[in-house]
Amino acid sequence: MKENLPTLKEVKPLKDYHLEVKFSDGVEGKVDLSEFAGKGVFALWKDYSQFEKVSIGLGGELVWNDEVDMDGLGIYLRLTSKKPEDILPKLRELTNA
C-alpha cells in the first residue's frame, strides 16, 4: 500500500528567513528557517537574495541551487508539529513490533 504523503505545492519567501508554504493536503503556514542561515551549506543565505530564490524541486523538496535543498516532509513536520509516525503509520507499526 502506497503512503499518501503531503507534498509542497507553493512556496513564497518572506522577510527574516521565513517561508510561506502550502501543501497538497491543504495545510499552509509560515516556517522560520533563520536558525539555518549562514551555517554549513546554508552559508549561501548570507546573501539574502539567494534565500529568495527558493523553488520546489521535482521530488517536492525546497531548492535554492544544485547544492542546497531541504526536504519538504521535514518542513511539513516543522509546520504541523507532527511526528514522522503521525504521517507514516508504517513507522508506528515497525516501532511497536
N, C-alpha and C positions, 0 to 999 in steps of 0.2 A: 504494500500500500504506500503510495507516494504522499509525503507530507505536503500540506498546502501552506507554505511559508509566506508571510507578508513580504512584499518587495517594494523597494523605493520607486515611487512614480514621479515625484517632484522634489527639487531642492533649490533653495534660494539662499545665497549668502547674506548675512546681516552684519551689523556692527559688532565689534569686540569678539570676533571668532565664534559667533553664533550662526547656526543654520536653521532655516525653516524647512521642515521636511514633511512629505505626505507619502503614506504607504497604501498599498493595494487594498488593505482591509479597512480603509477609512481613517486609521489613526494618523493624526497630524499634530505637529507642535514644533517647539523650538528646542534645540540642543546646544549646549555650551561646550565648545571644544577648546576653550582657551588654555586648559591645562596642558595641552599638547604643543601649543605654539612655541616655536623656537627650539624644540627638543628633538634629537635624533633626526629622522627623515623629515620631520615637520619644521626643521630649520628653514625650509623653503618659505614658510609663512612669515618669516621676519620681514619679507616684502609683502605687505598685506594684499597687494593686487594679485599675488599668486594664490592666496586663500580664496579670493573672489572668483577664481577660475574653476571652481568646483563643478563637476558634472556627474551624471550617473553612468557607470560602466555597463557593459553587456551582461555582467553577472549580478547586477543590482548593487554594486559597491559604489561608494563615493570615490571619485577620481580627481586628482589635481594634475598629475602628469604620469609618465610611464613608470615612475619610481615611487610615487606617493598615492596611496589609496587607503580606504578604511571600509571594513565590512558593513554592509547595510543592516544585517541582522544585529550586529553589535549596537548600531545606532538605535534600532528598534527597542532593544532591551534597555538601553540607557533612557530612552524617552518614556517607556511604559513602566519602568522599574520591575519588569518581569524577570524571571529566571529562565535560563535556557530550557529547562524541563517543562516550563509552562507552555511553551510553544512547540516543543519537540517531545511529545508524550513517550516516544520510544526511549528517551533518556531516562525517564522515570521508571519505566519497566526494567531497564538494564541495571539501575542502581538498587532496585528493590528485589532483584533476582537472587 
